[in-house]
Amino acid sequence: MTQTIRTIPAQRVFSARPLRPPVLRLLPILALCLTLVTAIAERAQAASGLDRALRATLVVYTDDGDEKFLGSAVLWRDGRLAVTNAHVVKRNARVVLQHSDGRSVVAQVIWRDDKRDIAVIELPGAVFGPGLEPVAALPSVGQEIYAVGAPLQAASTVTRGIVSAAARQVLASVPVRYIQHDAAINPGSSGGPLLDDQGRILGINARIADGSRLFVGISYAIPAALIERAIAGDLPPVPDMGLTMRPVDRRIAAALGLEPGKGLLVDNVNPASLGARTGLKAGDVLVSAGDRPILKPGDLAFALETRQGDTLPLTVLRNGAPVTLTLSLHIQSVSLGDDGASRSIAIIRAYDLARLGLQLAQDGTTVEVISPASPAFLAGLDVGDTIVSVNGKPATAELLKTLKISRPVLLLVQRPDGRTLHVTVDPWTNGSKTRIVGGANVLDPVVVIF
């Protein structure tokens, strides 16, 4: 008798699945729910932070009866101070701050640093409620951020982006490493806060990449830690050196027998400037400031900021030989607030023609030399112009020799071809018209103005 053996198909054996406990079958669903809850909580936190930020972001107007729009500002910490940019408040001693609910208050500008573009405004108490807390640490590249302000006068505008670079020096003559981001900002956004997703201040929006003045995807904010130092009085002023310098590139290095990429070649020294008083001359190569070697243009600005005391030794190569010079700084102190605390801030209260960047010929009225990027240059004056009158009064050589300008001045000048025109020279605001050479990143510009 033949015995038949029954076989089980292989697919039946391998297709059998062990039964999972009910809890294990729910794990993917629970994980999805947890993800959704976390996302909702994060969005709620961001929304709450932005709501606080909108209440703490102010619009700035002039206090001159016309209330001209100036820009944005943000309430700081307990709300008794607001922070904005120096180019927003300009030379105004008082400004009008408007809250998002329509209330307005006149406030005092108590501190301004034109170089770093920071201004501090004191309110008559915490009239608008508390401000926002700053974050001391720099953000991470790729971190999501929000910008709040009044771009093109559109108050309470919020835009979103990411951090593109955490510490970029944009202006070689200014010791500020900006937060670069791609949140859309435009004229009017200046002074508004850059925020993290909790509504804390990462920085103050200050500028966009050089170009059309409209957003091109590259925005810059002054870090909150730097502003905290300004409020604490721990931010030394950056002096105007009166120098025009350029990096030592390969061609310059080959011509002078130097190592390329090290040092700054002095192109021009403004007469009666700090650089001139220090003894710097055209043709010098600045190789170190204090104990800091000058390897790129931005190094000098940070050497000036981190100096100890009011002097700084400079080492230059003059005709190939090292020469040591001493930079002597004398900074005025002004009071910040009613606590009597002294704050160091460089203030020029009156200009002579040399400080304006002008050197006159022997006749005492004709422009012989004009410094690049100086207030006179930016106002439109040129070599060969003859100054005919000052504020409507005839200009004589004696008048121009002793002239001290403490407010914007109107000059009537005659061009070499006989044409005459009026030129307004305002050394306190013309600086904002400087067009930075090199666009968004000027760590390697052709010429640097200090």
C-alpha positions in Angstrom: 0.0 0.0 0.0 1.4 3.3 -1.1 1.5 6.0 1.6 0.6 9.5 0.4 2.4 12.4 2.1 0.6 15.7 2.1 2.8 18.8 1.8 1.9 22.3 2.8 2.5 25.0 0.2 5.5 27.1 1.1 3.6 30.3 0.6 1.2 29.4 3.4 4.1 28.9 5.8 5.8 32.1 5.1 2.7 34.2 4.7 1.6 33.5 8.3 2.1 36.6 10.4 2.4 36.6 14.2 -0.3 38.4 15.9 0.8 41.7 17.5 -0.6 42.9 20.8 -3.2 45.7 20.3 -0.9 48.3 21.9 1.9 47.7 19.4 -0.5 48.1 16.5 -1.4 51.6 17.9 2.2 52.8 18.2 2.4 54.3 14.6 -0.9 56.2 15.3 0.4 57.4 18.7 3.6 58.6 17.1 1.7 60.5 14.5 -0.5 62.1 17.1 2.5 63.1 19.1 4.1 64.7 16.1 0.9 66.6 15.4 0.5 67.8 19.0 4.2 69.0 19.0 3.7 70.8 15.8 0.5 72.5 17.0 2.2 73.5 20.3 5.2 74.9 18.4 2.9 76.9 16.1 1.0 78.2 19.1 4.2 79.2 20.8 5.4 81.0 17.7 2.0 82.7 17.3 2.1 83.8 21.0 5.6 85.1 20.6 4.7 87.0 17.4 1.7 88.5 19.2 3.9 89.9 21.9 6.4 91.1 19.3 3.7 93.0 17.4 2.7 94.8 20.6 6.3 95.6 21.4 7.3 96.9 17.9 6.8 100.6 17.4 6.7 103.0 14.5 9.0 106.1 14.8 8.0 109.6 13.6 9.6 113.0 13.9 8.5 115.3 16.7 8.4 118.4 14.6 4.6 118.9 14.1 4.7 117.1 10.7 5.4 113.6 12.2 7.3 112.4 9.2 7.8 108.6 9.1 11.3 107.5 10.1 11.2 103.7 10.7 10.7 101.1 13.4 11.8 100.5 16.9 11.3 97.8 19.6 10.6 97.9 23.3 13.5 96.4 25.3 13.1 94.2 28.3 10.9 96.1 30.8 9.6 98.5 28.2 11.2 101.7 29.5 13.7 101.8 26.7 13.3 101.3 23.0 16.0 100.4 20.5 16.3 101.4 16.9 19.0 102.4 14.3 20.9 105.6 14.4 20.0 106.2 10.8 16.3 106.0 11.8 16.4 108.8 14.5 19.0 110.8 12.5 19.9 114.0 14.5 16.5 114.2 16.3 16.8 114.6 20.0 13.1 113.6 20.5 10.9 111.3 18.4 7.3 110.2 18.5 6.7 106.5 19.1 3.4 104.9 18.0 2.1 101.7 19.4 0.1 99.2 17.3 -3.1 100.2 19.2 -2.7 103.8 17.9 -1.4 105.4 21.1 1.6 107.7 20.7 4.2 109.1 23.1 7.1 111.6 22.7 10.4 110.0 23.8 14.0 111.1 24.2 16.9 109.8 22.2 19.5 109.3 24.9 22.3 107.4 23.1 23.4 107.1 19.5 26.3 105.3 17.8 26.4 106.4 14.2 29.2 104.0 13.3 27.5 100.9 14.6 24.0 102.3 13.7 22.5 101.9 17.1 20.2 104.3 19.0 18.6 104.0 22.4 15.3 105.9 23.2 13.9 106.5 26.7 10.2 106.4 27.2 8.4 108.2 30.0 8.0 104.9 31.9 6.7 101.6 30.6 3.7 103.3 29.0 3.2 100.5 26.3 3.8 97.6 28.7 6.8 95.2 28.8 9.2 94.8 25.9 10.9 91.7 24.5 13.8 89.7 26.0 17.0 89.6 24.0 19.0 86.4 23.3 22.7 86.7 24.0 23.8 83.8 21.9 24.1 84.0 18.1 21.5 82.0 16.2 22.3 78.9 14.2 22.6 78.9 10.4 19.4 77.6 9.0 17.4 78.6 12.1 13.9 79.9 11.4 13.5 83.6 12.2 10.9 86.4 11.9 11.3 90.1 11.1 8.7 92.6 12.4 8.5 96.3 11.4 7.0 98.9 9.2 8.5 98.3 5.7 7.4 101.1 3.3 5.3 102.4 6.3 3.2 99.2 6.4 3.1 98.9 10.2 2.9 95.5 12.0 4.3 93.6 9.1 5.8 90.1 9.8 8.0 88.2 7.4 9.7 84.8 7.9 13.0 83.4 6.8 16.1 81.6 7.9 19.5 82.6 9.2 22.0 82.6 6.3 25.1 83.5 8.2 25.5 84.0 12.0 28.3 86.5 12.1 29.2 88.5 9.0 31.2 91.7 9.0 29.6 93.8 6.3 31.3 97.2 6.6 35.1 96.8 6.9 35.4 100.0 8.9 32.8 99.0 11.5 33.3 96.4 14.2 29.9 94.7 13.9 29.3 91.1 12.8 25.8 91.1 11.6 23.3 88.3 11.5 22.5 87.7 7.8 19.1 86.3 7.0 16.6 86.1 4.1 13.4 87.4 5.7 12.1 90.2 3.6 12.8 93.7 4.9 12.6 97.0 3.1 13.0 100.7 3.9 11.0 101.3 7.0 11.9 97.9 8.5 15.1 99.4 10.0 15.0 99.3 13.8 12.5 96.5 13.9 13.3 93.2 15.7 14.6 90.0 14.3 13.0 87.2 16.4 13.3 83.5 17.1 10.3 81.3 17.2 9.6 82.2 20.9 9.4 85.9 20.2 12.8 86.7 21.7 15.1 89.4 20.1 18.0 88.0 18.1 18.9 91.4 16.7 17.7 94.6 15.2 17.3 94.8 11.4 19.6 97.5 10.1 20.3 97.1 6.4 19.9 95.1 3.2 22.5 94.2 0.6 23.7 97.3 -1.3 21.8 97.9 -4.5 18.3 99.2 -5.2 17.5 99.8 -1.5 14.8 97.1 -1.9 14.9 93.6 -0.7 17.1 91.2 -2.7 17.2 88.2 -0.3 20.1 89.4 1.8 19.3 91.2 5.0 21.4 92.2 8.0 20.6 92.5 11.7 22.7 93.9 14.6 23.1 91.1 17.2 21.2 91.6 20.5 24.3 91.0 22.5 26.0 94.1 21.0 22.9 96.2 21.8 23.0 94.9 25.4 26.6 96.2 25.6 25.5 99.6 24.3 22.8 99.9 26.9 25.2 98.8 29.6 27.7 101.4 28.5 30.3 98.8 27.6 30.7 99.8 23.9 33.7 102.0 23.1 33.2 104.5 20.3 34.8 103.8 16.9 36.8 106.9 15.9 36.9 108.4 12.4 40.5 108.0 11.3 40.3 110.1 8.1 42.0 107.4 6.1 41.5 105.8 2.7 43.2 102.4 2.5 43.3 99.4 0.3 44.2 95.7 0.9 47.7 94.6 -0.2 46.8 92.3 -3.1 49.2 90.3 -5.2 50.0 93.1 -7.6 50.6 95.7 -4.8 52.7 93.1 -2.8 54.8 92.4 -5.9 55.4 96.1 -6.5 56.4 96.8 -2.9 58.2 93.5 -2.2 55.7 92.4 0.5 53.8 89.3 1.3 50.3 89.4 -0.3 47.2 89.4 1.8 48.8 91.1 4.8 48.4 94.8 5.7 46.6 97.8 4.4 48.1 100.4 2.0 47.3 104.0 2.9 46.0 105.9 -0.1 45.1 109.2 1.5 45.2 110.9 4.9 42.7 113.7 5.4 44.4 116.9 6.7 43.9 117.5 10.4 42.3 114.0 10.8 43.1 111.6 13.6 45.2 109.6 11.1 47.2 112.7 10.2 47.8 113.6 13.9 49.0 110.0 14.5 51.6 110.5 11.8 50.3 108.2 9.1 51.2 109.1 5.6 50.1 108.0 2.1 52.2 105.1 1.1 52.4 103.6 4.6 51.5 99.9 4.9 49.6 99.3 8.2 50.6 95.8 9.4 49.5 95.7 13.0 47.4 97.6 15.6 48.2 96.8 19.2 48.9 93.0 19.3 46.5 92.3 16.4 48.0 91.7 12.9 46.2 93.4 10.1 45.4 90.6 7.7 42.2 92.0 6.1 40.4 95.3 6.1 38.0 94.5 8.9 40.8 93.7 11.4 41.6 97.4 12.1 38.0 98.2 13.2 38.1 95.4 15.8 41.6 96.4 16.9 40.2 99.9 17.6 37.2 98.5 19.5 39.2 96.1 21.7 42.0 98.6 22.6 42.9 99.1 26.2 42.8 102.8 27.2 43.0 105.8 24.9 46.1 104.9 23.0 46.9 102.2 20.5 50.3 101.4 19.0 50.3 101.0 15.2 53.1 99.4 13.2 53.5 100.5 9.6 56.0 99.7 6.9 57.4 103.0 5.5 59.8 102.7 2.6 60.2 99.0 3.6 61.2 99.7 7.2 58.9 99.2 10.3 57.8 102.4 12.1 55.8 102.4 15.3 53.2 105.2 15.8 50.9 105.9 18.7 47.2 106.5 18.0 45.9 108.8 20.7 42.1 108.9 21.3 40.2 111.5 23.3 36.6 110.6 23.6 33.9 112.8 25.1 31.5 111.2 27.7 27.8 112.0 27.8 25.2 110.9 30.3 22.7 108.1 29.4 19.5 108.5 31.4 19.0 109.9 34.9 21.3 107.5 36.8 24.3 109.6 36.0 26.2 106.7 34.5 28.8 107.9 32.0 28.6 106.5 28.5 31.5 106.9 26.1 30.3 108.1 22.7 32.2 110.1 20.0 30.3 113.3 19.2 31.5 115.9 16.8 29.6 119.1 17.6 31.3 121.4 15.1 33.2 120.8 11.8 35.9 122.9 10.1 36.5 122.6 6.4 39.3 120.0 7.0 36.8 117.7 8.9 34.4 118.1 6.0 37.1 116.7 3.7 38.1 120.0 2.0 41.5 121.6 1.5 41.5 125.0 -0.1 44.0 126.5 -2.5 46.2 129.5 -1.6 43.5 131.9 -2.5 41.5 130.5 0.4 38.2 130.0 -1.4 38.9 127.4 -4.2 38.7 123.7 -3.5 42.1 122.1 -4.2 41.7 118.7 -2.6 38.5 116.8 -1.6 38.5 113.5 0.3 36.6 110.5 -1.1 33.4 109.7 0.8 33.7 112.9 2.9 30.7 115.0 3.8 31.8 117.6 1.2 32.3 115.0 -1.5 28.9 113.4 -0.7 27.2 116.9 -0.8 28.5 117.3 -4.4 31.5 119.6 -4.1 34.4 119.0 -6.4 38.0 120.1 -7.0 38.0 123.5 -8.7 34.8 124.8 -7.1 35.0 128.3 -5.6 33.0 128.9 -2.5 31.1 132.2 -3.1 28.9 132.4 0.0 28.1 130.6 3.2 24.5 130.8 4.3 24.0 133.8 2.1 27.0 135.7 3.4 30.0 136.5 1.1 32.8 133.9 1.6 36.2 135.4 2.2 39.4 133.5 2.8 39.4 134.7 6.4 35.8 133.5 7.0 36.5 130.1 5.5 39.7 129.7 7.5 37.9 130.1 10.8 34.5 128.6 9.8 33.0 126.2 12.3 29.9 124.4 11.2 27.6 123.3 14.0 24.5 122.7 11.8 23.8 122.1 8.1 25.3 124.8 5.9 24.3 126.2 2.5 27.1 127.0 0.2 27.0 128.9 -3.1 29.8 127.6 -5.3 31.0 128.5 -8.7 32.2 125.7 -11.0 35.3 126.2 -13.2 33.1 126.7 -16.3 31.4 129.7 -14.5 28.1 127.9 -13.5 26.9 128.5 -10.0 24.9 126.3 -7.8 23.9 125.9 -4.1 25.1 122.9 -2.2 23.9 121.9 1.3 26.5 120.2 3.4 25.1 118.2 6.3 27.9 116.1 7.9 25.5 114.5 10.3 23.3 112.8 7.7 25.4 112.7 4.5 27.2 109.6 5.8 24.2 107.5 5.2 24.5 108.1 1.4 27.9 106.3 1.2 27.6 103.5 -1.3 29.7 100.6 0.0 32.1 99.2 -2.6 31.6 95.5 -3.3 27.9 95.0 -2.6 26.8 92.6 0.1 30.2 91.4 1.2 32.9 94.0 1.5 35.5 92.1 3.3 37.6 92.5 0.2 36.7 95.9 -1.3 38.9 97.9 -3.6 39.0 100.9 -1.2 38.1 101.1 2.5 37.2 104.4 4.3 38.1 104.6 8.0 
